[in-house]
C-alpha cells in the first residue's frame, strides 16, 4: 500500500506543477482511480471520498475546456464512481449473506433501504454518461458517443455480473442463461 501512497503523492506533485487544465484534471482522475482501487480496507461508504468524486465532476464541468473534452473526462471519472459503488455493493451483499449464515434476521425494511442506497449510488455514473451521450447525439460527436456507449455497456455488464455472482439461489446454468438474456435485451 505504500507504493500506491507514493504514487498518489507523486501524482499530486504533478498536479501542483501542471500548467494545463486538461492534464491537471486527467491527473486528478487517475488519483481518484488509484484511491478507488486501494480503498478496500474500509467496509463502510466513505462519504468524503464520494464527495471528492463529485467535486471532481464539478471541477470538470466548470473548466474552460472544450465541451466534448469535458464530457470525455466526466465519462472517465464516472467509471471511478461506478467501480467504487460496485465495491460497496459487493461488500454489502457479502455482509448481508454472512449475517444470514450466522442466523441474524435482516428485516425487509433494512433490505429495501440498502437496495435503494446502492441503486442510487449506481445511478450516478450512469447520469454523467447519459448526459455525455445526449451531448454526443446532439452534436454528432462520434468519439464521445462511442465512449459513452462503451461505458454504459460496461456499467451494465459489471453490475449484472455482480448481481449474478451473489445470487446463490441459482445454479450456474441459470446464471449463464440470465446473463445471455440480459445481453440479448441490451443489444436489441
C-alpha positions as CSV (number, residue, x, y, z in Angstrom):
1,X,0.0,0.0,0.0
2,X,3.0,2.3,0.5
3,X,3.7,2.1,-3.2
4,X,0.2,3.4,-4.0
5,X,0.5,6.2,-1.5
6,X,3.9,7.2,-3.0
7,X,2.3,7.1,-6.5
8,X,-0.6,9.3,-5.3
9,X,1.9,11.6,-3.7
10,X,3.9,11.8,-6.9
11,X,0.8,12.5,-9.0
12,X,-0.4,15.2,-6.6
13,X,3.0,16.9,-7.0
14,X,2.5,16.8,-10.8
15,X,-1.0,18.3,-10.3
16,X,0.6,21.2,-8.4
17,X,3.2,21.8,-11.2
18,X,0.8,21.2,-14.1
19,X,0.2,24.2,-16.3
20,X,-2.5,22.5,-18.4
21,X,-6.1,22.4,-17.1
22,X,-6.8,19.2,-19.1
23,X,-3.6,17.5,-17.8
24,X,-4.5,18.6,-14.2
25,X,-7.9,17.1,-14.5
26,X,-6.6,13.8,-16.0
27,X,-4.1,13.5,-13.2
28,X,-6.8,14.1,-10.6
29,X,-9.0,11.4,-12.3
30,X,-6.1,9.0,-12.2
31,X,-5.6,9.8,-8.5
32,X,-9.3,9.1,-8.0
33,X,-8.9,5.8,-9.8
34,X,-6.0,4.7,-7.6
35,X,-7.9,5.7,-4.4
36,X,-10.9,3.7,-5.7
37,X,-8.8,0.7,-6.3
38,X,-6.9,0.9,-3.0
39,X,-9.7,1.8,-0.6
40,X,-10.6,-1.8,0.2
41,X,-9.8,-1.6,3.9
42,X,-12.9,0.4,4.8
43,X,-16.2,-1.6,4.5
44,X,-18.4,1.5,5.0
45,X,-19.2,4.1,2.4
46,X,-16.6,6.8,2.6
47,X,-18.7,9.9,2.1
48,X,-15.6,12.1,1.9
49,X,-14.3,10.0,-0.9
50,X,-17.7,10.2,-2.7
51,X,-17.7,14.0,-2.3
52,X,-14.3,14.1,-3.8
53,X,-15.5,12.2,-6.8
54,X,-18.5,14.6,-7.1
55,X,-16.2,17.6,-6.6
56,X,-14.0,16.5,-9.5
57,X,-17.1,16.2,-11.8
58,X,-18.0,19.7,-10.8
59,X,-14.4,20.9,-11.5
60,X,-14.6,19.3,-14.9
61,X,-17.9,21.0,-15.7
62,X,-16.6,24.4,-14.6
63,X,-13.3,24.1,-16.5
64,X,-12.6,26.2,-19.6
65,X,-12.0,23.1,-21.7
66,X,-14.0,22.3,-24.9
67,X,-17.3,20.8,-24.2
68,X,-16.5,17.4,-25.8
69,X,-13.4,17.1,-23.7
70,X,-15.4,17.8,-20.5
71,X,-17.8,15.0,-21.4
72,X,-14.9,12.6,-22.1
73,X,-13.4,13.4,-18.7
74,X,-16.7,13.1,-16.9
75,X,-17.1,9.6,-18.5
76,X,-13.7,8.6,-17.3
77,X,-14.5,9.9,-13.8
78,X,-17.9,8.2,-13.8
79,X,-16.1,4.9,-14.2
80,X,-14.3,5.5,-11.0
81,X,-17.6,6.2,-9.2
82,X,-19.1,3.1,-10.7
83,X,-16.2,0.9,-9.6
84,X,-16.5,2.3,-6.1
85,X,-20.2,1.8,-6.0
86,X,-19.9,-1.8,-7.1
87,X,-17.3,-2.4,-4.5
88,X,-19.7,-1.1,-1.8
89,X,-22.5,-3.3,-3.4
90,X,-20.4,-6.4,-3.3
91,X,-19.3,-5.8,0.3
92,X,-22.9,-5.0,1.4
93,X,-24.2,-8.3,-0.1
94,X,-21.3,-10.2,1.4
95,X,-22.0,-8.8,4.8
96,X,-25.7,-9.5,4.5
97,X,-25.1,-13.1,3.4
98,X,-22.7,-13.6,6.3
99,X,-25.2,-12.3,8.8
100,X,-27.8,-14.6,7.4
101,X,-25.5,-17.6,7.7
102,X,-24.9,-16.7,11.3
103,X,-28.6,-16.6,12.0
104,X,-29.2,-12.9,12.0
105,X,-32.6,-11.9,10.6
106,X,-32.4,-8.9,8.3
107,X,-35.7,-7.1,8.1
108,X,-37.4,-6.4,4.8
109,X,-37.1,-2.6,5.6
110,X,-33.3,-2.9,6.0
111,X,-33.0,-4.8,2.8
112,X,-35.1,-2.2,0.9
113,X,-33.1,0.7,2.4
114,X,-29.8,-0.9,1.4
115,X,-31.1,-1.7,-2.1
116,X,-32.3,1.9,-2.6
117,X,-29.0,3.3,-1.3
118,X,-27.0,1.1,-3.6
119,X,-29.3,1.7,-6.6
120,X,-28.9,5.4,-6.1
121,X,-25.1,5.1,-6.0
122,X,-25.0,3.0,-9.2
123,X,-27.3,5.5,-11.0
124,X,-24.9,8.5,-10.5
125,X,-22.2,7.3,-13.0
126,X,-25.0,6.4,-15.5
127,X,-26.3,10.0,-15.1
128,X,-23.0,11.5,-16.2
129,X,-22.5,9.1,-19.0
130,X,-26.1,9.6,-20.2
131,X,-25.5,13.4,-20.2
132,X,-22.4,12.9,-22.4
133,X,-24.4,10.6,-24.7
134,X,-27.1,13.3,-25.1
135,X,-24.5,15.8,-25.9
136,X,-22.9,13.4,-28.4
137,X,-26.2,12.8,-30.2
138,X,-27.0,16.5,-30.4
139,X,-23.6,17.4,-31.7
140,X,-22.9,14.3,-33.8
141,X,-19.8,13.7,-31.8
142,X,-18.9,10.1,-32.6
143,X,-15.9,9.9,-30.2
144,X,-18.0,11.0,-27.1
145,X,-20.8,8.8,-28.3
146,X,-18.6,5.7,-28.6
147,X,-17.0,6.3,-25.2
148,X,-20.4,6.9,-23.6
149,X,-22.0,3.8,-25.1
150,X,-18.9,1.7,-24.2
151,X,-19.0,2.8,-20.5
152,X,-22.8,2.3,-20.3
153,X,-22.4,-1.2,-21.6
154,X,-19.6,-1.8,-19.2
155,X,-21.6,-0.4,-16.3
156,X,-24.5,-2.7,-17.2
157,X,-22.4,-5.9,-17.5
158,X,-20.3,-5.2,-14.4
159,X,-23.5,-4.7,-12.4
160,X,-25.1,-7.8,-13.9
161,X,-22.1,-9.9,-13.1
162,X,-22.0,-8.7,-9.6
163,X,-25.7,-9.4,-9.1
164,X,-25.3,-12.9,-10.6
165,X,-22.2,-13.6,-8.6
166,X,-24.1,-13.1,-5.3
167,X,-27.3,-14.9,-6.3
168,X,-26.5,-18.1,-4.6
169,X,-30.0,-19.4,-5.1
170,X,-29.4,-20.0,-8.8
171,X,-27.4,-22.8,-10.3
172,X,-24.6,-22.0,-12.8
173,X,-26.6,-22.7,-15.9
174,X,-29.4,-20.4,-14.7
175,X,-26.9,-17.6,-14.1
176,X,-25.5,-18.0,-17.6
177,X,-29.0,-18.1,-19.1
178,X,-29.9,-14.9,-17.3
179,X,-26.7,-13.2,-18.4
180,X,-27.3,-14.2,-22.0
181,X,-30.9,-12.8,-21.8
182,X,-29.6,-9.5,-20.3
183,X,-27.1,-9.3,-23.1
184,X,-29.7,-10.0,-25.8
185,X,-32.0,-7.4,-24.4
186,X,-29.2,-4.8,-24.3
187,X,-28.3,-5.1,-27.9
188,X,-31.9,-5.1,-29.3
